[in-house]
């Protein structure tokens, strides 16, 4: 995963604070909350929500397109 400090997805340019994203999982922590989300492009993101707000602290690349066996 790539650590990020910017406000946009480096793969599709979508703003980190905007929709669309899918919440995959969320967990309370001593400092706030950790939320795993999926960007509109498919990139998996780790978001931290605490007293400083929400920020994406890590993200993956979007998944590679899958080819089906029928198309081979």
Buried (B, 14 or more C-beta within 10 A) or exposed (E): EEEBEEEBBEBEEBEBEEEEBEEEEEEEEEEBEBBBBBBBBBBBBBBBBEEEEEBBEBBBEBEEEEEEEEEE
